[in-house]
């Protein structure tokens, strides 16, 4: 297998590198192959994804596209850009006749899918400033294969689009820097500054200051090396800042007026500065955590990227390498220093790591005979093997089941990983990286459509929502006691009531109209005691058993209805 792949890889490179259009078509198809499996079947992933989706749904329900709310609570954490895009995607779905469009999570994921695909294409564009088209094509393919980008493509939130904005700005900045240092093989387009500031403006509406932070820290490092900021002149900072104000200021002004300034107090004072002060929502992590999880989140190329570090250090003063270091290191250090740790924070830095890796391959910076090199390459097999073990353990522990359909694909992943190691051992480094792409695609098929889909215990909210729909009335009023994940609000409706006691649940069911109550087992005795004192005796529709990842515990939730069977 490992020898038969070489001609196919050579033909693909030759055909795709014949023009930029062909390369982009190949990367587009590869992105869809990497991101679509499981895209529409994966349940809403608590807690962030359904919070974003529910807030977007409420914009459609209320017609208020300025304020951002989750039920009656103000959601003043991120700017409005992602909510507008999600609302537009859902509205388009409604127009095209998608059934129950507002509770179809895959519609809310469309901006993330577009953002992830744009990240792949923009990585190719950015890397053309450093590499030949065939290697830039490989760089885009490696980003499509990266585990973390594949995850973000399937989650309805900001980070895939944010990565695309960051790559666009850094690709434009790279052209400015390399042209100044006479290290660019072509003349930058006169519209390069528009790419830089257009992506910055969009990034401001998507996630506030993150994109400017990434390029701002890089500019400080590069300007310090030159003892001058003159190299930035082609980016037209005056016109660019004006463009950002025209794009972003109207909404920021509108939300300030509407909320009396509380949006900025919440988003900056509580959300952003809160993450700096302490780990929010149990997402604390020690410095260095991103380096540890990197080998999983940037799989399958992470092991080879680690081998490029000595090359980057030795050549650190060269303009190309210095730029990539300035892109990666300052922002990485900031993310490591912040107590709140989430894997996607460092995603905008991965294209630069890809460029460093490929420059190391091009310039002989990967040493197959360095101590531990082959063992490091074995992570291509070790990581999916560990993932397979975790999934098998989870399936058997939670559901007493084995994801049989996933196992052949896991086996193919391991065989492809062995092929990658074999190519590395014979010093075919580029061939090893190309073999990482089918390994990633096979892992995607094993995990998303088959392994995760078989974990029935994790689908508490979809099963509860289905139980509510089965009671026999079109639009029941719903209450939950105990279990209150955001996905349940998204799937059952904005008016989902939250009870704090069994008496509240019993009183809710005692009111007229079709009503459904979800009662977690730990409140069962309190609920039954409250029912004893009222005339209406609700029927037990079903009992849903499962495992709540966020709480880390098994749950048993009874579904009661006061409607006739």
C-alpha positions as CSV (number, residue, x, y, z in Angstrom):
1,X,0.0,0.0,0.0
2,X,2.7,2.5,0.9
3,X,4.5,2.1,-2.4
4,X,1.3,2.1,-4.6
5,X,0.3,5.5,-3.1
6,X,3.3,7.3,-4.5
7,X,2.2,7.5,-8.2
8,X,-1.3,8.6,-7.1
9,X,0.2,11.4,-4.9
10,X,2.4,12.5,-7.7
11,X,-0.5,12.7,-10.2
12,X,-2.6,14.6,-7.7
13,X,0.2,17.2,-7.1
14,X,0.8,17.6,-10.8
15,X,-2.8,18.0,-11.7
16,X,-3.8,20.3,-8.8
17,X,-0.7,22.5,-9.1
18,X,-1.2,23.3,-12.7
19,X,-3.2,26.4,-11.7
20,X,-4.5,28.1,-8.6
21,X,-8.0,27.4,-9.7
22,X,-7.4,23.6,-9.8
23,X,-5.6,23.8,-6.5
24,X,-8.6,25.6,-4.9
25,X,-11.1,23.1,-6.4
26,X,-9.0,20.2,-4.9
27,X,-8.9,21.9,-1.5
28,X,-12.6,22.6,-1.6
29,X,-13.4,19.0,-2.4
30,X,-11.0,17.8,0.3
31,X,-12.5,20.2,2.8
32,X,-16.0,18.9,2.1
33,X,-14.8,15.3,2.4
34,X,-13.1,16.2,5.8
35,X,-15.9,18.3,7.3
36,X,-19.2,16.8,6.1
37,X,-19.2,13.3,7.6
38,X,-21.4,13.6,10.7
39,X,-22.0,17.3,10.1
40,X,-25.8,17.0,10.1
41,X,-26.3,14.1,12.5
42,X,-24.1,15.2,15.4
43,X,-26.4,16.4,18.2
44,X,-26.1,20.0,19.6
45,X,-22.9,20.0,21.7
46,X,-23.3,21.5,25.1
47,X,-22.8,24.0,26.3
48,X,-21.5,26.7,23.9
49,X,-23.0,25.5,20.6
50,X,-26.6,25.5,21.6
51,X,-26.2,28.8,23.4
52,X,-25.0,30.4,20.1
53,X,-27.7,28.7,18.1
54,X,-30.5,29.5,20.6
55,X,-29.5,33.2,20.6
56,X,-29.6,33.2,16.8
57,X,-33.0,31.5,16.8
58,X,-34.3,34.1,19.2
59,X,-33.2,36.9,16.8
60,X,-35.4,35.3,14.2
61,X,-38.3,34.9,16.7
62,X,-38.2,38.4,18.0
63,X,-36.9,40.3,15.0
64,X,-34.3,42.0,17.2
65,X,-30.9,41.7,15.5
66,X,-29.1,44.1,17.8
67,X,-29.4,42.6,21.3
68,X,-28.2,39.0,22.0
69,X,-30.2,36.9,24.4
70,X,-30.5,33.3,25.6
71,X,-34.1,33.0,26.8
72,X,-34.6,36.0,29.1
73,X,-30.9,36.3,29.9
74,X,-28.6,38.8,28.1
75,X,-25.8,37.0,26.3
76,X,-23.2,39.8,26.2
77,X,-20.1,37.8,25.6
78,X,-19.3,38.0,21.9
79,X,-20.1,40.5,19.2
80,X,-23.0,40.0,16.9
81,X,-21.4,38.8,13.7
82,X,-21.8,35.0,14.2
83,X,-25.5,35.4,15.2
84,X,-26.2,37.4,12.1
85,X,-24.6,34.8,9.9
86,X,-26.4,31.9,11.6
87,X,-29.7,33.7,11.4
88,X,-29.2,34.3,7.7
89,X,-28.4,30.6,7.2
90,X,-31.5,29.5,9.0
91,X,-33.7,32.0,7.2
92,X,-32.3,30.7,3.9
93,X,-33.2,27.2,5.0
94,X,-36.7,28.3,5.8
95,X,-37.1,30.0,2.4
96,X,-35.9,26.8,0.7
97,X,-38.4,24.7,2.6
98,X,-36.2,22.9,5.1
99,X,-38.7,21.3,7.6
100,X,-38.5,22.7,11.2
101,X,-35.5,24.8,10.1
102,X,-35.2,26.6,13.4
103,X,-34.3,23.5,15.3
104,X,-32.1,22.0,12.6
105,X,-28.6,22.5,14.2
106,X,-26.8,21.8,10.9
107,X,-28.2,25.0,9.5
108,X,-26.6,27.0,12.3
109,X,-23.3,25.2,11.5
110,X,-23.2,26.5,7.9
111,X,-21.1,29.6,8.9
112,X,-18.6,27.3,10.7
113,X,-18.4,25.0,7.7
114,X,-17.8,28.0,5.4
115,X,-15.2,29.4,7.9
116,X,-13.3,26.1,8.1
117,X,-13.3,25.7,4.3
118,X,-12.2,29.3,3.9
119,X,-9.4,28.6,6.5
120,X,-8.1,25.8,4.2
121,X,-8.2,28.0,1.1
122,X,-6.7,31.0,2.8
123,X,-3.9,28.8,4.2
124,X,-3.0,27.9,0.6
125,X,-3.1,31.6,-0.3
126,X,-1.1,32.7,2.7
127,X,1.5,29.9,2.1
128,X,2.1,31.0,-1.5
129,X,4.1,33.9,0.0
130,X,6.5,31.3,1.5
131,X,6.4,28.2,-0.7
132,X,5.8,26.9,-4.2
133,X,2.2,26.1,-5.3
134,X,2.7,22.3,-4.8
135,X,3.9,22.8,-1.2
136,X,1.3,25.5,-0.5
137,X,-1.3,23.0,-1.7
138,X,0.0,20.4,0.7
139,X,-0.2,23.1,3.5
140,X,-3.9,23.7,2.8
141,X,-4.5,19.9,2.7
142,X,-2.8,19.5,6.1
143,X,-5.1,22.2,7.6
144,X,-8.1,20.4,6.2
145,X,-6.8,17.2,7.8
146,X,-6.1,18.8,11.2
147,X,-8.4,17.3,13.9
148,X,-9.2,20.7,15.5
149,X,-10.3,22.4,12.4
150,X,-12.6,19.4,11.6
151,X,-14.2,19.8,15.1
152,X,-14.7,23.5,14.7
153,X,-16.3,23.0,11.2
154,X,-19.0,21.0,12.9
155,X,-19.8,23.3,15.8
156,X,-22.1,26.4,15.5
157,X,-19.9,29.0,17.1
158,X,-17.2,31.6,16.2
159,X,-13.8,29.8,16.0
160,X,-13.7,28.5,12.4
161,X,-14.6,31.9,11.0
162,X,-12.2,33.6,13.4
163,X,-9.4,31.3,12.1
164,X,-10.3,32.3,8.5
165,X,-10.1,36.0,9.4
166,X,-6.8,35.5,11.2
167,X,-5.2,33.6,8.3
168,X,-6.4,36.3,5.8
169,X,-4.8,39.1,7.8
170,X,-1.6,37.2,8.4
171,X,-1.3,36.3,4.7
172,X,-1.7,39.9,3.8
173,X,0.8,41.0,6.5
174,X,3.3,38.3,5.3
175,X,3.2,39.8,1.8
176,X,3.9,43.2,3.2
177,X,6.8,42.0,5.4
178,X,8.4,39.8,2.8
179,X,8.2,42.4,0.2
180,X,9.9,44.9,2.5
181,X,12.7,42.4,3.3
182,X,13.0,41.5,-0.4
183,X,12.0,37.9,0.4
184,X,8.9,37.7,-1.8
185,X,9.0,36.0,-5.2
186,X,6.2,38.2,-6.6
187,X,4.8,41.7,-6.3
188,X,1.9,42.0,-3.8
189,X,-1.4,42.9,-5.2
190,X,-2.4,46.6,-4.7
191,X,-5.5,45.4,-2.9
192,X,-3.5,43.5,-0.3
193,X,-4.4,46.2,2.3
194,X,-8.1,45.6,1.7
195,X,-7.7,41.9,2.5
196,X,-5.9,42.8,5.7
197,X,-8.5,45.3,6.9
198,X,-11.5,43.6,5.5
199,X,-10.7,40.4,7.5
200,X,-9.9,42.5,10.5
201,X,-13.3,44.2,10.4
202,X,-15.1,40.9,10.0
203,X,-13.0,39.5,12.9
204,X,-14.0,42.4,15.1
205,X,-17.7,41.5,14.5
206,X,-17.0,37.8,15.1
207,X,-14.9,37.8,18.2
208,X,-13.8,41.3,19.1
209,X,-10.0,41.9,19.6
210,X,-8.6,38.4,18.9
211,X,-7.6,38.9,15.3
212,X,-6.0,42.4,16.0
213,X,-4.2,40.8,18.9
214,X,-2.6,38.1,16.7
215,X,-1.4,40.5,14.0
216,X,-0.6,43.2,16.6
217,X,1.8,41.0,18.5
218,X,3.4,39.9,15.3
219,X,3.9,43.5,14.2
220,X,5.6,44.4,17.5
221,X,8.1,41.6,17.1
222,X,8.8,42.3,13.5
223,X,9.1,46.0,14.0
224,X,11.4,45.5,16.9
225,X,13.7,43.5,14.6
226,X,13.7,46.4,12.1
227,X,13.7,49.2,14.7
228,X,11.0,50.7,12.5
229,X,7.3,50.6,11.6
230,X,7.9,52.0,8.1
231,X,7.4,48.6,6.5
232,X,3.7,48.8,7.4
233,X,3.1,51.8,5.1
234,X,1.5,49.7,2.2
235,X,-1.2,48.5,4.6
236,X,-2.7,52.1,4.8
237,X,-3.5,52.1,8.5
238,X,-5.5,55.3,8.2
239,X,-7.9,54.0,5.5
240,X,-7.9,50.6,7.1
241,X,-9.0,51.8,10.5
242,X,-11.7,53.9,8.9
243,X,-12.9,50.8,7.1
244,X,-13.1,48.9,10.4
245,X,-15.1,51.7,11.9
246,X,-17.6,51.8,9.0
247,X,-18.1,48.1,9.3
248,X,-18.1,47.5,13.0
249,X,-19.0,50.8,14.7
250,X,-22.8,50.9,13.8
251,X,-23.6,47.7,15.7
252,X,-21.3,48.5,18.6
253,X,-23.0,51.9,18.9
254,X,-26.4,50.4,18.7
255,X,-25.8,47.8,21.4
256,X,-24.3,50.4,23.6
257,X,-27.4,52.5,23.3
258,X,-29.8,49.6,23.7
259,X,-28.0,48.1,26.8
260,X,-26.9,51.3,28.4
261,X,-23.3,50.2,28.1
262,X,-23.8,46.9,29.9
263,X,-22.7,44.9,26.8
264,X,-19.2,46.2,27.2
265,X,-19.2,45.7,30.9
266,X,-20.2,42.1,30.4
267,X,-18.2,41.2,27.4
268,X,-15.0,42.9,28.4
269,X,-15.3,43.1,32.2
270,X,-16.7,39.7,32.9
271,X,-16.1,37.5,29.9
272,X,-12.7,38.6,28.5
273,X,-11.0,39.8,31.7
274,X,-12.7,37.0,33.6
275,X,-10.8,34.5,31.4
276,X,-7.6,36.3,32.1
277,X,-8.2,36.3,35.9
278,X,-9.4,32.7,36.3
279,X,-10.5,29.6,34.5
280,X,-14.1,30.1,33.5
281,X,-16.7,27.3,33.5
282,X,-14.3,24.6,34.6
283,X,-12.0,25.4,31.7
284,X,-8.9,26.1,33.7
285,X,-5.6,24.7,32.6
286,X,-1.9,25.1,33.5
287,X,0.6,26.8,31.3
288,X,2.0,24.3,28.7
289,X,-1.4,22.6,28.2
290,X,-1.6,23.7,24.6
291,X,1.7,22.0,23.9
292,X,0.4,18.7,25.3
293,X,-2.9,18.7,23.5
294,X,-1.2,19.9,20.3
295,X,-0.3,16.4,19.3
296,X,-4.0,15.5,19.3
297,X,-5.5,18.7,17.9
298,X,-3.0,19.1,15.0
299,X,-3.0,15.3,14.3
300,X,-1.8,13.9,11.9
301,X,1.0,16.4,11.2
302,X,1.8,17.3,14.8
303,X,4.6,14.9,15.2
304,X,6.4,16.2,12.1
305,X,5.8,19.8,13.2
306,X,7.5,19.1,16.4
307,X,10.6,17.9,14.5
308,X,10.7,21.3,12.7
309,X,11.4,23.2,15.9
310,X,15.3,22.9,15.7
311,X,15.2,24.1,12.1
312,X,13.1,27.1,13.1
313,X,15.5,28.0,15.9
314,X,18.6,27.8,13.8
315,X,17.1,29.9,10.9
316,X,15.1,32.2,13.2
317,X,16.7,35.4,11.8
318,X,15.7,34.8,8.2
319,X,12.7,37.0,7.2
320,X,10.4,34.0,6.4
321,X,11.1,32.1,9.6
322,X,11.1,35.3,11.7
323,X,7.6,36.2,10.4
324,X,6.2,32.7,11.2
325,X,7.8,32.8,14.7
326,X,6.2,36.2,15.2
327,X,2.9,34.8,14.1
328,X,3.1,31.8,16.5
329,X,5.1,32.5,19.6
330,X,3.7,35.8,21.1
331,X,0.1,34.8,20.8
332,X,0.8,31.2,21.9
333,X,2.4,32.6,25.1
334,X,-0.6,34.8,25.7
335,X,-2.9,31.8,25.4
336,X,-0.7,29.7,27.7
337,X,-0.7,32.5,30.3
338,X,-4.4,32.9,30.4
339,X,-6.0,30.5,33.0
340,X,-9.0,29.7,30.8
341,X,-7.8,27.0,28.4
342,X,-9.9,25.8,25.4
343,X,-8.2,23.9,22.5
344,X,-9.6,26.2,19.8
345,X,-7.9,29.3,21.1
346,X,-4.6,28.4,19.3
347,X,-6.3,27.4,16.0
348,X,-5.4,30.7,14.2
349,X,-1.7,29.8,14.7
350,X,-1.8,26.4,13.1
351,X,-1.4,27.7,9.5
352,X,1.9,29.3,10.5
353,X,3.0,26.0,12.1
354,X,2.1,24.3,8.8
355,X,4.3,26.8,6.9
356,X,7.2,26.2,9.3
357,X,6.9,22.5,8.9
358,X,6.9,22.7,5.1
359,X,9.9,25.1,5.0
360,X,11.7,22.6,7.2
361,X,10.9,19.8,4.7
362,X,11.9,21.9,1.8
363,X,15.3,23.0,3.3
364,X,16.3,19.7,4.8
365,X,15.4,20.7,8.4
366,X,13.7,17.4,9.3
367,X,16.3,14.8,10.5
368,X,15.0,11.2,10.3
369,X,18.1,10.1,12.3
370,X,17.7,12.5,15.2
371,X,17.3,10.7,18.5
372,X,13.6,9.9,19.0
373,X,12.5,11.0,15.5
374,X,11.0,7.7,14.5
375,X,9.3,7.3,17.9
376,X,7.9,10.8,17.5
377,X,6.6,9.8,14.0
378,X,4.8,6.9,15.6
379,X,2.3,9.4,17.2
380,X,0.6,9.2,13.8
381,X,-0.5,5.7,15.0
382,X,-0.5,6.2,18.7
383,X,-3.0,9.0,18.8
384,X,-5.8,7.3,16.8
385,X,-5.1,4.1,18.7
386,X,-5.7,5.9,21.9
387,X,-8.8,7.6,20.5
388,X,-10.2,4.2,19.4
389,X,-9.6,2.8,22.9
390,X,-11.4,5.7,24.5
391,X,-14.4,5.4,22.1
392,X,-14.6,1.6,22.6
393,X,-14.4,2.1,26.4
394,X,-17.1,4.8,26.3
395,X,-19.5,2.8,24.1
396,X,-19.2,-0.3,26.2
397,X,-19.3,1.5,29.6
398,X,-22.3,3.7,28.7
399,X,-24.3,1.6,26.4
400,X,-22.9,-1.9,26.5
401,X,-22.4,-1.7,22.7
402,X,-19.5,-1.9,20.2
403,X,-19.4,0.5,17.2
404,X,-18.8,-2.3,14.8
405,X,-19.1,-0.1,11.7
406,X,-16.3,2.1,12.9
407,X,-13.8,-0.6,13.5
408,X,-12.9,-1.3,9.8
409,X,-12.2,2.4,9.3
410,X,-10.1,2.5,12.5
411,X,-8.1,-0.4,11.1
412,X,-7.5,1.4,7.9
413,X,-6.4,4.5,9.8
414,X,-3.8,2.4,11.6
415,X,-2.6,0.9,8.3
416,X,-2.3,4.3,6.7
417,X,-0.4,5.5,9.8
418,X,2.1,2.7,9.3
419,X,2.5,3.8,5.7
420,X,3.2,7.3,6.9
421,X,5.9,6.0,9.3
422,X,7.4,3.9,6.5
423,X,7.6,6.9,4.2
424,X,9.3,8.9,7.0
425,X,11.8,6.2,7.7
426,X,12.9,6.2,4.0
427,X,13.1,10.0,4.2
428,X,10.2,10.6,1.9
429,X,9.0,13.4,4.2
430,X,6.7,15.1,1.7
431,X,5.2,11.7,0.8
432,X,4.7,11.0,4.5
433,X,2.8,14.2,4.9
434,X,0.6,13.5,1.8
435,X,-0.2,10.1,3.3
436,X,-1.5,11.9,6.5
437,X,-4.4,13.3,4.4
438,X,-6.2,9.9,3.7
439,X,-5.4,8.8,7.3
440,X,-7.3,11.8,8.6
441,X,-10.2,11.3,6.2
442,X,-10.5,7.7,7.3
443,X,-10.5,8.7,11.0
444,X,-13.2,11.3,10.2
445,X,-15.4,8.5,8.8
446,X,-14.7,6.2,11.8
447,X,-15.5,8.8,14.4
448,X,-18.3,11.1,13.3
449,X,-20.9,9.0,11.3
450,X,-20.2,5.7,13.2
451,X,-18.4,5.9,16.6
452,X,-20.0,9.1,18.0
453,X,-23.4,8.3,16.5
454,X,-23.5,5.0,18.4
455,X,-23.2,6.7,21.8
456,X,-26.9,6.8,22.5
457,X,-26.3,7.7,26.2
458,X,-24.9,11.1,25.3
459,X,-28.0,12.1,23.4
460,X,-30.1,13.1,26.4
461,X,-31.5,16.4,25.0
462,X,-32.5,14.9,21.6
463,X,-34.2,12.0,23.3
464,X,-36.1,14.2,25.7
465,X,-37.2,16.5,22.9
466,X,-38.5,13.5,21.0
467,X,-40.4,12.3,24.0
468,X,-42.0,15.7,24.4
469,X,-43.1,15.6,20.7
470,X,-44.6,12.2,21.2
471,X,-47.2,13.1,23.9
472,X,-50.0,13.7,21.3
473,X,-50.3,17.5,21.1
474,X,-48.7,19.9,18.6
475,X,-47.1,22.5,20.9
476,X,-46.9,21.4,24.5
477,X,-45.6,23.7,27.2
478,X,-42.4,22.1,28.6
479,X,-40.7,22.3,32.0
480,X,-37.5,20.7,33.2
481,X,-36.5,20.0,36.8
482,X,-32.8,19.3,37.4
483,X,-31.4,18.7,33.9
484,X,-31.1,22.1,32.2
485,X,-28.5,22.0,29.4
486,X,-28.7,24.7,26.7
487,X,-29.3,22.0,24.1
488,X,-32.6,21.2,25.7
489,X,-33.7,24.8,25.4
490,X,-32.7,24.8,21.7
491,X,-34.5,21.6,20.9
492,X,-37.7,22.1,22.9
493,X,-38.2,25.8,22.6
494,X,-37.4,29.2,23.9
495,X,-40.2,29.1,26.5
496,X,-38.8,26.0,28.2
497,X,-39.4,26.6,32.0
498,X,-36.8,25.8,34.6
499,X,-38.2,24.5,37.9
500,X,-36.2,24.5,41.1
501,X,-38.4,22.1,43.1
502,X,-40.8,19.2,42.8
503,X,-43.6,21.5,43.9
504,X,-42.9,23.8,40.9
505,X,-43.1,20.8,38.5
506,X,-46.3,19.5,40.0
507,X,-48.0,22.9,39.9
508,X,-46.9,23.4,36.3
509,X,-48.6,20.1,35.3
510,X,-51.7,21.0,37.2
511,X,-52.4,24.0,35.0
512,X,-54.7,23.8,31.9
513,X,-53.4,22.9,28.5
514,X,-51.0,20.3,27.1
515,X,-47.9,20.2,29.4
516,X,-44.8,18.1,29.7
517,X,-42.3,18.0,32.5
518,X,-38.8,16.4,32.7
519,X,-38.0,15.3,36.2
520,X,-34.5,14.2,37.1
521,X,-34.4,11.2,39.5
522,X,-32.9,13.2,42.4
523,X,-36.1,15.2,42.6
524,X,-38.4,12.3,42.2
525,X,-39.5,12.0,45.8
526,X,-40.1,15.7,46.1
527,X,-42.1,15.6,42.9
528,X,-44.3,12.7,44.0
529,X,-45.0,14.3,47.4
530,X,-46.2,17.5,45.6
531,X,-48.4,15.4,43.3
532,X,-50.2,13.8,46.2
533,X,-51.8,17.1,47.2
534,X,-53.4,17.9,43.8
535,X,-56.3,16.5,41.7
536,X,-54.6,16.0,38.3
537,X,-52.3,12.9,38.1
538,X,-50.0,13.2,35.1
539,X,-49.0,10.1,33.2
540,X,-45.5,8.8,32.9
541,X,-44.6,9.0,29.2
542,X,-41.1,7.4,29.4
543,X,-37.9,7.4,31.3
544,X,-34.7,8.5,29.6
545,X,-31.4,7.2,30.9
546,X,-28.1,8.7,29.8
547,X,-24.8,10.4,30.7
548,X,-24.2,14.1,31.0
549,X,-20.7,14.9,29.9
550,X,-20.8,18.4,31.5
551,X,-21.9,17.1,34.8
552,X,-19.8,13.9,34.5
553,X,-22.6,11.7,35.8
554,X,-25.3,9.3,34.8
555,X,-28.9,10.7,34.8
556,X,-32.3,9.2,34.9
557,X,-35.0,11.6,33.7
558,X,-38.7,10.8,33.9
559,X,-41.0,12.4,31.3
560,X,-44.5,13.3,32.6
561,X,-47.5,14.7,30.6
562,X,-50.9,15.9,31.6
563,X,-52.3,15.3,28.1
564,X,-54.3,12.2,27.2
565,X,-52.4,9.3,25.8
